[in-house]
Amino acid sequence: MYNRNNAFSLIFPYLIGALIGAGIALLMAPKSGQETRNLLLNKGAEVKDRAVGSVEDTRERASRALDELTQQAKESLSSIRNRGEEKIDEQKSRVEDVKKSAKRATQG
């Protein structure tokens, strides 16, 4: 996950630069002002839609990762609890054995 974020942080400035360059190219293009504004509005809407999609995708992946981590934590805690209960039962059995031995020793 760290590598993806690191790669994104390296690529992000280039994407911003490309968008700025595209905007400047559109403004300098030999089209009418209305055509250029319409083109900018359309491109802006496309960029917005992609950004919204990217945010939604990131949220979904984060939610899945959180669910997976939560499940792993629950499984780990359950395993630890089970091992603890087993150890307690073993100790209870040992105490009972010692009690029985002590009782036999005092009776004999």
C-alpha positions in Angstrom: 0.0 0.0 0.0 2.9 2.4 0.8 4.3 1.8 -2.7 1.1 2.8 -4.3 0.8 6.0 -2.3 4.5 6.8 -3.0 4.0 6.2 -6.7 0.9 8.4 -6.7 2.8 11.2 -4.9 5.5 11.0 -7.6 3.0 11.0 -10.5 0.5 13.6 -9.1 2.6 16.7 -9.9 3.0 15.6 -13.5 -0.8 15.1 -13.8 -1.4 18.5 -12.5 1.1 20.0 -14.9 -0.5 18.1 -17.8 -3.9 19.5 -16.8 -2.5 23.1 -16.6 -0.7 22.7 -19.9 -3.9 21.4 -21.5 -5.8 24.3 -20.2 -3.3 26.8 -21.5 -3.2 25.0 -24.9 -7.0 25.3 -25.1 -6.9 29.0 -24.2 -4.3 29.6 -26.9 -6.0 27.5 -29.5 -7.5 29.3 -32.5 -11.1 28.7 -31.6 -13.8 31.1 -30.7 -14.2 32.1 -27.1 -17.6 30.2 -26.8 -16.1 27.0 -28.3 -13.1 27.2 -25.9 -15.4 27.8 -22.9 -17.6 24.9 -23.8 -14.5 22.7 -24.3 -13.1 23.8 -21.0 -16.5 23.1 -19.3 -16.6 19.6 -20.8 -13.0 18.8 -19.9 -13.6 20.2 -16.4 -16.7 17.9 -16.0 -14.6 14.9 -17.2 -11.8 15.7 -14.7 -14.4 16.1 -11.9 -16.1 12.8 -12.8 -12.8 11.0 -12.8 -11.8 12.6 -9.5 -15.1 11.6 -7.9 -14.7 8.1 -9.3 -11.2 7.9 -7.9 -12.3 9.1 -4.5 -15.2 6.6 -4.4 -12.8 3.8 -5.4 -10.3 4.8 -2.8 -13.0 4.9 -0.1 -14.3 1.5 -1.2 -10.8 0.0 -1.1 -10.1 1.6 2.3 -13.4 0.3 3.6 -12.6 -3.3 2.4 -9.1 -3.0 4.0 -10.6 -1.8 7.3 -13.1 -4.7 7.2 -10.3 -7.2 6.5 -8.1 -5.8 9.4 -11.1 -5.8 11.7 -11.8 -9.5 10.9 -8.1 -10.4 11.4 -8.1 -8.6 14.7 -11.3 -10.5 15.8 -9.7 -13.8 14.8 -6.5 -13.0 16.6 -8.3 -12.0 19.8 -10.5 -15.1 19.6 -7.4 -17.3 19.2 -5.7 -15.6 22.2 -8.8 -16.0 24.3 -9.0 -19.7 23.5 -5.4 -20.3 24.3 -5.8 -18.4 27.6 -8.9 -20.5 28.5 -6.9 -23.7 27.7 -4.0 -22.5 30.0 -6.5 -21.7 32.8 -8.1 -25.2 32.4 -4.6 -26.8 32.5 -3.7 -24.9 35.7 -7.0 -25.8 37.3 -6.3 -29.5 36.5 -2.9 -29.2 38.0 -4.2 -27.6 41.2 -6.8 -30.3 41.5 -4.0 -33.0 41.1 -1.9 -31.2 43.8 -5.0 -31.1 46.1 -5.6 -34.8 45.6 -2.0 -35.6 46.2 -1.9 -33.5 49.4 -5.1 -35.1 50.6 -3.7 -38.6 50.0 -0.5 -37.6 51.8 -2.3 -36.3 54.9 -4.6 -39.3 55.1 -1.9 -41.9 54.8 
